[in-house]
């Protein structure tokens, strides 16, 4: 990846004002406030529901749903979530997969499919958008690891040695 891409993405991440120390829950709340809607995480068996994709973002009028693979490590889950958040941060209108191409009743059985405005999946993005999302996700995760090292006490030192809070299971 180019240095220009990294610099551009670093500026975007810096503008977010990531929590220090990093907290995924607080980051999602801040991003949701910025967008004017809640962000809800939903673990799923992606090999069944998403045809091999690890994550998916679905935007509705009131909630952004982020689906992530429940059958992977906590670190990978957090990376998937950060990647989908990168797509939210860089939202491009009409860039996603059509809602009709997914079985919405399987993903969101309690939600009327007509409420869904946009479904953003890997197939709906260009390679450049995916590279940018991966870079933003990597920078967010790097922030998580760096701020964990700065945490005081035994837990902070343990998190630093074990790779930050990125190994914590998601709630």
MIFI-216126 format. One line per 4 residues: number of its first residue (from 1); for each residue x, y, z of N, C-alpha, C. Coordinates in steps of 0.05 Angstrom, whole numbers. Layout:
NUM) X:Y:Z:X:Y:Z:X:Y:Z; ...
# end
This chain:
1) 17:-24:0:0:0:0:18:25:0; 8:45:-13:24:69:-16:26:86:9; 47:101:10:50:120:33:28:140:33; 20:149:9:-2:169:7:-28:158:19
5) -34:133:14:-58:120:25:-56:120:55; -33:112:66:-30:111:95:-33:139:107; -20:159:95:-23:186:106:-52:196:105; -65:191:83:-93:199:81:-111:186:102
9) -106:160:105:-122:145:125:-115:153:153; -89:159:158:-81:168:185:-95:194:192; -97:212:172:-111:238:177:-141:232:185; -153:214:170:-181:207:176:-184:196:204
13) -166:178:212:-167:166:238:-162:187:260; -142:204:255:-136:225:274:-161:244:279; -176:249:257:-199:266:259:-222:253:276; -221:227:278:-242:213:293:-241:218:323
17) -217:224:333:-214:228:362:-219:202:377; -204:181:369:-208:154:382:-204:156:412; -220:140:426:-218:140:456:-190:131:465; -181:144:487:-155:136:499:-160:131:528
21) -155:107:538:-148:84:523:-172:75:505; -165:60:484:-185:52:465:-206:33:478; -230:38:471:-253:21:479:-270:18:454; -274:-6:445:-291:-11:422:-319:-1:427
25) -329:-5:450:-356:3:457:-359:33:455; -339:48:466:-340:77:465:-336:87:437; -318:75:422:-314:82:394:-340:79:378; -354:57:381:-379:52:367:-400:73:375
29) -401:80:400:-420:100:409:-413:127:397; -388:134:396:-379:160:384:-386:161:354; -380:139:340:-385:138:312:-416:139:307; -431:125:323:-460:126:321:-471:154:326
33) -460:168:346:-469:195:351:-462:213:327; -439:209:316:-431:225:292:-450:221:269; -460:196:266:-478:190:244:-508:195:251; -514:198:276:-541:202:284:-558:177:286
37) -544:154:289:-558:129:293:-540:110:308; -553:90:321:-539:70:337:-523:52:318; -502:40:329:-488:18:315:-492:-6:331; -502:-27:319:-507:-52:333:-491:-75:321
41) -477:-89:338:-460:-112:329:-476:-138:331; -474:-154:310:-489:-179:310:-470:-201:300; -464:-220:318:-447:-243:309:-464:-262:293; -453:-272:271:-467:-292:255:-446:-313:244
45) -457:-334:235:-440:-354:221:-437:-345:192; -416:-331:187:-413:-318:161:-412:-338:137; -401:-362:142:-400:-381:121:-427:-390:111; -447:-386:128:-475:-393:121:-489:-369:109
49) -487:-346:123:-504:-323:116:-491:-305:95; -464:-304:94:-452:-283:77:-434:-295:55; -438:-319:48:-423:-331:26:-393:-327:29; -382:-331:52:-353:-330:56:-342:-303:64
53) -358:-282:64:-348:-256:74:-346:-258:104; -327:-242:115:-323:-242:144:-341:-222:158; -351:-201:144:-367:-181:157:-384:-167:137; -403:-152:148:-422:-138:131:-434:-114:146
57) -439:-92:133:-452:-69:144:-478:-65:130; -499:-63:146:-526:-57:135:-535:-31:149; -543:-12:132:-552:14:142:-582:15:141; -595:23:163:-624:28:163:-627:58:171
61) -652:67:172:-657:94:180:-648:100:209; -649:80:226:-644:85:254:-619:71:265; -610:50:252:-589:33:262:-570:25:240; -544:25:246:-524:12:229:-518:-15:241
65) -523:-36:226:-518:-63:236:-491:-72:224; -474:-82:242:-448:-94:233:-449:-123:241; -449:-140:221:-447:-169:224:-418:-177:223; -410:-195:242:-383:-204:242:-383:-234:247
69) -362:-247:239:-360:-276:241:-357:-284:270; -376:-300:280:-375:-310:308:-356:-333:311; -347:-345:289:-330:-368:291:-301:-362:285; -291:-339:294:-263:-332:291:-253:-321:318
73) -228:-314:319:-216:-304:344:-227:-277:351; -226:-270:377:-235:-243:385:-219:-221:371; -193:-225:367:-177:-205:353:-188:-201:324; -193:-223:310:-203:-221:283:-231:-209:282
77) -247:-215:302:-274:-203:303:-271:-172:305; -253:-163:322:-249:-134:326:-238:-122:300; -221:-136:286:-211:-126:261:-233:-124:240; -250:-144:239:-273:-144:220:-291:-120:227
81) -297:-116:252:-314:-93:261:-301:-67:253; -275:-64:258:-261:-40:251:-262:-35:220; -260:-57:205:-261:-55:176:-289:-44:167; -310:-56:179:-337:-47:172:-341:-18:181
85) -330:-10:204:-332:17:213:-317:36:193; -296:27:181:-282:43:161:-300:48:138; -316:28:130:-335:33:108:-356:53:117; -364:52:142:-384:71:152:-372:99:151
89) -347:102:160:-333:128:161:-331:139:132; -326:122:113:-321:131:85:-346:125:68; -369:125:80:-394:117:65:-396:132:39; -401:116:18:-405:126:-9:-434:118:-16
93) -451:137:-22:-479:130:-29:-480:111:-53; -498:92:-51:-504:72:-72:-480:56:-80; -461:51:-62:-438:35:-69:-440:6:-61; -463:-1:-49:-465:-28:-37:-480:-48:-54
97) -481:-71:-43:-496:-94:-54:-526:-89:-50; -542:-97:-69:-571:-94:-66:-581:-112:-44; -599:-101:-28:-611:-116:-5:-624:-141:-15; -635:-140:-40:-649:-163:-50:-631:-187:-55
101) -604:-182:-57:-586:-204:-62:-579:-220:-37; -589:-212:-14:-585:-226:11:-611:-236:22; -611:-257:37:-635:-266:51:-637:-250:77; -650:-227:75:-652:-209:97:-666:-221:121
105) -684:-239:116:-699:-252:138:-680:-268:155; -658:-278:143:-639:-294:159:-621:-275:176; -614:-252:165:-596:-234:179:-611:-217:200; -635:-207:192:-650:-189:210:-679:-198:210
109) -685:-221:223:-712:-231:222:-733:-213:234; -725:-195:252:-744:-177:265:-748:-151:250; -734:-147:228:-735:-121:214:-748:-124:187; -766:-106:181:-780:-105:155:-759:-98:133
113) -754:-115:113:-734:-110:93:-738:-84:78; -761:-73:77:-766:-47:64:-753:-24:79; -746:-28:104:-733:-6:120:-703:-4:114; -692:-23:101:-664:-23:96:-658:-4:73
117) -640:15:78:-634:35:57:-611:24:39; -592:12:51:-568:5:36:-555:-19:49; -545:-37:33:-529:-59:43:-501:-57:31; -481:-56:48:-454:-53:38:-438:-78:44
121) -431:-92:23:-416:-116:26:-391:-115:9; -373:-134:13:-347:-134:-2:-351:-132:-32; -372:-145:-42:-376:-145:-71:-383:-118:-82; -392:-100:-65:-401:-74:-74:-379:-53:-74
125) -354:-60:-67:-333:-40:-65:-312:-45:-85; -298:-24:-93:-275:-26:-110:-251:-36:-94; -230:-45:-107:-206:-53:-93:-194:-29:-77; -195:-5:-89:-185:18:-75:-200:23:-49
129) -227:20:-50:-243:24:-25:-236:3:-4; -232:-21:-13:-225:-43:5:-197:-38:17; -178:-29:1:-151:-23:12:-153:-1:32; -169:20:27:-172:42:45:-185:32:71
133) -206:15:69:-219:5:93:-200:-12:110; -184:-28:96:-164:-45:111:-143:-28:125; -134:-6:112:-115:12:124:-127:26:148; -151:36:146:-164:50:168:-168:30:191
137) -177:6:185:-181:-15:206:-154:-21:220; -133:-23:205:-107:-29:216:-98:-6:234; -103:19:226:-95:42:243:-112:43:268; -137:36:267:-154:35:291:-144:14:310
141) -137:-10:299:-127:-32:316:-100:-25:328; -83:-11:312:-57:-2:322:-61:17:346; -81:35:344:-87:53:366:-95:37:391; -111:17:386:-120:0:408:-96:-12:423
145) -77:-23:407:-54:-36:419:-36:-16:433; -31:7:420:-13:28:432:-25:39:458; -51:44:459:-63:55:483:-64:34:505; -66:9:498:-66:-12:519:-39:-13:533
149) -17:-8:518:10:-8:530:13:14:550; -2:36:546:0:58:564:-17:55:589; -34:35:590:-51:31:614:-35:24:638; -40:36:660:-25:30:684:-32:3:697
153) -15:-6:714:-21:-29:730:-16:-56:717; -22:-77:731:-17:-104:722:-34:-110:697; -59:-103:697:-76:-109:674:-66:-95:648; -57:-70:651:-46:-56:628:-21:-70:617
157) -3:-78:635:21:-92:627:14:-119:614; -5:-134:626:-14:-159:614:-25:-155:586; -43:-135:583:-54:-130:557:-33:-123:537; -13:-108:546:9:-101:528:24:-126:518
161) 30:-144:537:45:-168:530:28:-186:513; 2:-188:519:-16:-206:504:-27:-194:478; -20:-170:472:-30:-158:447:-54:-140:452; -55:-125:473:-76:-106:479:-102:-119:485
165) -123:-102:486:-150:-111:491:-162:-124:468; -147:-127:446:-158:-138:421:-165:-168:424; -157:-181:445:-163:-209:448:-187:-213:466; -198:-191:476:-222:-194:493:-245:-203:477
169) -261:-221:487:-285:-230:473:-305:-206:471; -320:-206:450:-340:-185:447:-365:-192:463; -379:-172:472:-404:-176:487:-427:-177:469
# end
